[in-house]
Every structure is written in structure tokens, then in C-alpha cells.
Amino acid sequence: GARRYITTDDVDGVLISTVRHVVENVHVTFARILILEEGCNFRCRASYPIRILDQDLGAGTLETSPALCEYQRAMSQGQTLVLDQTDKNLTDEDRRALHFDLVNSLCIAPLKIQDSISGVLVLGEARTSSREPFDLNKLRLITAFADQAVSALQRAYLYEQMEKSFVQTVLALANAMDARDTYTNDHSQRMAALAEAACIELNLDEELTKAIRLAAVLHDIGKIGVPDEILRKPGPLTEEEWAIMRRHPDTGAMIVAPVKKLANVAPIIRTHHERFDGNGYPSHLMGEQIPLGARLIAVIDSYTAMTDDRPYRRPYSHAEAIAELKRCSGTQFDPQMVETFLRVIERGPVTLTKRSGATSATPGRRVGGSSGTAPTKPVNRRPQTPNSSRD
């Protein structure tokens, strides 16, 4: 079965494993998999040549129109087609689109993956048709590989849909936690926008930026395990209550860790209450032992928490929060992360826009800045510095 050579539930991983395995076992010049997208466009999602070829096989690109009718014909007939370069029905444009400048024969096998997802497996062979590159035995083998690919892709697409659903559920839960824990329901969204702006300032790559942005949204999801009487307690917490509060980074990491798409987010969530001087929790990590994303989120979380109105203390003004970040730079916070955040927030407004289930930073609505101040609603609660913050 497909499991003998496909050991991943990732769609792209399945596609790449399939084309490579087919080329190496059917002994053809190249293999490509094209998936039908909206608008009747085929996109090449994976390709593999048996050797270095004179041209790109177009992985990631949309197919040009001359090739589409052949792919659609294989799909509509539900059977494998074999085309020869000498076919008089093919124009020069058709031959270029089908990569007949690299091969003499093509085999197109339909892939019916799901009701809404289908495509074709395309094999090219440079040997001439006189040597029967696609004889009956080889066609049976190709059909078997196509069936295996369909089975593996069905599992992978189902797994991908389940992961997307789980991520959406976790994000909805994070929004609910915002409403439960604060007087503003966009604390985590504002954090995500500021975190992305700081990632851009640090010139971090796209994958790490996405992980940090998602960690900003999900950083306090573990508070689902903290009772309201502790979470919203107006006075100081007891040692027993602090012990419960300090579990939330571990709880949050455990919630998201099983999701492959969030695997690089979990360590950031788990360590966002570690301190640069090693006096944080849960593991007393220090300095660069703490993931960069967690060091950055610690700064942003403290700023947004200080300027939010909480049941247990008054909101800080923007100036007060900045002064506190500077005071704690080098002890609670990584000085580089503090400097980066200050550059971002002093530069001007940052807005919230939907992106990849989180938010992105663009000019517009202010979520922080040199002239921004926290809510001025009068309160009589004891102020807490980030050193004793439960946020």
C-alpha cells in the first residue's frame, strides 16, 4: 500500500514522495502531479526528474491552456491516457505546454482524491515509442501507484482539514479567554499586530514570524484551567493560587502541541513567562535559553497588560508602561527585545487585519504608540509591576 513509501500526513509531503517514488520505480524521465483548482486551472504541486533536465518542470505554477484539454480528457474518461510526440492532433504550442521538448511520450493518469479535489499524475519518458515506454505492464504499475497516491492524499487532505478546524477552534477559545480575563476582548489580537511589527523590525523569516504571531494570539490559552476566582481576584494571590496560575504556560503548550501546524508555537507559549535573568517560570530558563519568540512576547505582553484595565490593578499610561519596560530591561526582559519593541511602538500606529488565523501589522488603527495612553477610568486597585503580574 501507499504506507510503504508515504510516511507523512502532510499534503505536500505526500505529493513529493509520490513523484519521486514513481520516477525511481517506473523508470521514467520525470513525474509531475497537477491539482485542479477553482476556475478549472491546474497547478503543478510537485515534480521530480530522474536527472537534471534542461528546463524547469513548473512546480508551483499554473499550467498554460494548451495542456489543459489533455488533463481534462483523462479526468473525464477516468482512465490513463498515453500521448506520443508525433501525434498529429498536437500543435507546436501543445507540445511545448506538455514538455514534449524533453520527452517523446507522456502518460496521464487521473487522480480522483475527494469530491472537491482531483488532479492528474503525468509521467514523461524520453525513450522513443518504438521501445514501448508505456507498455501494458508499466501501465498497470502506474495505475497501482496512482491508486496508492489517491489513498494517501485522501488521508492527508482529511488530516489537513482536521488540523485547520482544530486551529480555528483554538483561536476561538483564545478570543473567549481574552473576554474572560480582561475588560477588552482584543488583548491578544493587539499583541499579535505588535509582535508581527517587531518581527519585521528584527527581519525574521516568514515561518518564525507566523509562529510568533500565532503564539501572541494563543499565549494565555492555558488560563482555561485557572478558576475565575483566581483569574479575576481583585487582591493579591496566595501562594497556593500562584501555584495554580503558574501552570498556565504548560497547559497552553499542551493544548496546541499535538497540532502539527502549531508545533513551533508550543515552545513559545510554554516559555513566555520565563525571565531573562532566570527567575521566571516554569523552568527558570535564562538569556538565550529562552526562545526568541518568547522573549519578544514577554515584552509585548507586559506592555499590553499594563495598559489594559484589569480587576486587580489600575491601567498604566503609555509613558508609565514604557518606563517600566526600560526599568526591567536586562532583568525580566531581553534588552534587545525591549529596544526593538520601543522602536516599533514609538514609530506610530499599528492596525489589526485578518491573516492566517491571527493578525498582521499595517498602518491604521492605533494599538500602541508614542501618543497613546491607557484607559483613564478611575480605579482603586493596587498597581502591579510586570515582576508580579499574573498576565
Salt bridges, closest charged atoms under 4 A:
ASP12 OD1 - ARG45 NH2 2.88
GLU24 OE2 - ARG20 NE 3.08
GLU37 OE2 - ARG43 NE 2.78
GLU63 OE2 - ARG32 NH2 2.78
GLU70 OE1 - ARG73 NH2 2.81
ASP92 OD1 - ARG95 NH1 3.52
GLU125 OE2 - ARG127 NE 3.28
ASP181 OD2 - LYS223 NZ 2.98
ASP181 OD2 - ARG310 NH1 3.85
ASP186 OD1 - ARG190 NE 3.28
ASP186 OD2 - ARG365 NH2 2.92
GLU196 OE2 - ARG213 NH1 2.59
GLU196 OE2 - ARG355 NH1 3.17
GLU201 OE2 - ARG343 NE 2.82
GLU201 OE1 - ARG347 NH2 2.78
ASP220 OD2 - HIS219 NE2 3.21
ASP220 OD2 - LYS223 NZ 3.26
ASP220 OD1 - HIS248 NE2 3.22
ASP220 OD1 - HIS272 NE2 3.43
ASP228 OD1 - ARG180 NE 2.57
GLU241 OE1 - LYS233 NZ 2.74
ASP250 OD1 - ARG270 NE 2.59
ASP277 OD2 - ARG275 NH2 2.74
ASP301 OD1 - HIS187 NE2 3.33
ASP301 OD1 - HIS219 NE2 3.30
ASP308 OD2 - HIS187 ND1 2.91
ASP308 OD1 - ARG190 NH2 2.43
ASP308 OD2 - ARG310 NH2 3.34
ASP309 OD2 - LYS377 NZ 3.80
ASP309 OD1 - ARG381 NH1 3.52
GLU320 OE1 - ARG314 NH1 3.11
GLU324 OE2 - ARG327 NH2 2.57
ASP334 OD2 - ARG295 NH1 2.69
GLU346 OE2 - HIS318 NE2 3.50
ASP391 OD1 - ARG310 NH1 2.02
ASP391 OD2 - ARG313 NH2 3.51
